[in-house]
């Protein structure tokens, strides 16, 4: 799931405008400048979050009796697994 930077920027803008309204320092001309600050903060936060690294471990078990088949040759065979199988691994990636 991608990060929703547009919503982040809108939330920052709302917070900055609320602060300005509470302090009495907001006017129609300054709203555009406040939006620029909100956009810059949103981009900075988005960039920072995306520098994170995600590491995960995966473990799986395949039970016995799973149907299997080969195809494409005269030696094509069908059957089922005769015992359980297991797999594991790990991976590292970035946040998008």
C-alpha positions in Angstrom: 0.0 0.0 0.0 1.5 3.3 -1.0 1.8 6.1 1.4 -1.0 8.8 1.0 1.1 11.9 0.9 -1.8 14.0 -0.3 -3.8 13.3 2.9 -0.6 13.9 5.0 -0.2 17.4 3.4 -3.8 18.2 3.9 -3.7 17.2 7.5 -0.5 19.3 8.1 -2.2 22.3 6.3 -5.3 22.0 8.5 -3.0 21.9 11.7 -1.0 24.9 10.5 -4.1 26.9 9.6 -5.7 26.0 13.0 -2.6 27.3 14.8 -2.7 30.5 12.7 -6.4 31.0 13.4 -6.0 30.4 17.1 -3.1 32.9 17.2 -5.1 35.4 15.0 -2.3 35.6 12.4 -4.1 34.1 9.4 -5.3 36.2 6.5 -6.3 35.1 3.0 -2.9 36.1 1.5 -0.9 34.0 4.0 -2.9 30.8 3.4 -1.0 30.2 0.2 2.3 30.5 2.1 1.0 28.2 4.8 0.1 25.7 2.1 3.7 25.8 0.8 5.0 25.0 4.2 2.5 22.1 4.6 3.5 20.7 1.3 7.2 20.9 2.1 6.6 19.2 5.5 4.5 16.5 3.9 7.2 15.8 1.3 9.9 15.8 3.9 8.0 13.3 6.1 7.1 11.2 3.1 10.8 11.0 2.0 11.9 10.2 5.6 9.4 7.4 6.0 10.5 5.9 2.7 14.1 5.7 3.8 13.0 3.0 6.2 14.0 -0.6 5.6 11.5 -3.4 6.1 12.8 -6.9 7.0 10.6 -9.9 7.2 10.9 -13.6 7.7 8.7 -16.1 5.9 8.1 -19.7 7.1 5.8 -22.1 5.2 4.8 -25.7 5.3 3.5 -27.7 2.4 1.4 -30.7 3.7 1.7 -34.2 2.2 -0.9 -35.1 -0.4 -0.7 -32.0 -2.5 -1.4 -32.9 -6.2 1.5 -32.4 -8.5 2.0 -32.9 -12.2 4.6 -32.5 -14.9 3.7 -31.7 -18.5 5.2 -31.2 -21.9 7.0 -34.5 -22.4 6.3 -38.2 -22.9 7.5 -38.7 -19.3 4.7 -36.4 -17.9 3.7 -37.7 -14.5 1.0 -37.0 -12.0 0.8 -37.8 -8.4 0.9 -36.2 -5.0 3.5 -35.1 -2.5 4.5 -38.0 -0.3 5.7 -36.0 2.7 5.5 -32.5 4.1 7.8 -29.8 2.8 9.1 -26.7 4.6 10.6 -23.5 3.5 11.9 -20.4 5.0 13.6 -17.2 4.0 14.0 -13.6 4.7 13.9 -10.4 2.7 14.7 -6.8 2.9 13.0 -4.0 1.0 12.1 -0.4 1.0 8.8 1.3 1.6 7.0 2.7 -1.4 
